[in-house]
């Protein structure tokens, strides 16, 4: 494999924000698909659980030493995760609707899309300024 092929593969790989965006899109689409279904529907239960677990992972990641996100953003993610968990329970009891969970996810996706574009532009700029290695790989 030549250096140019490696460089192309490196620039075509997803950025962390793109990966997170893709996950949010998948989970949010699952919620949208079941939003008018009864809460007892197994697909509804699965979608709510998937969303809650996704938020829980992001919350846990915010507590890991070395997380480079600003403290205020980390605290916001943890707070949102707690809210998502509580709201999901209310949805499961039939006292709230799933729409607010979808709205929160879409808002986060908007921010991730902006961040993903910045990361992709940075990767392209780094790839364009990289000096090729003399030998092929």
DATA-V370551 format. One record per run of one state. SS is the DSSP state (@ for helix, = for strand, . for the rest). FROM is the first residue (numbers start at 1). TO is the last residue. Records with the same first field share a line. If there is no record, write none. Layout:
# DATA-V370551
SS=FROM-TO, FROM-TO
This chain:
# DATA-V370551
.=1-2, 13-15, 35-41, 63-70, 93-98, 130-137
@=3-12, 16-34, 42-62, 71-92, 99-129
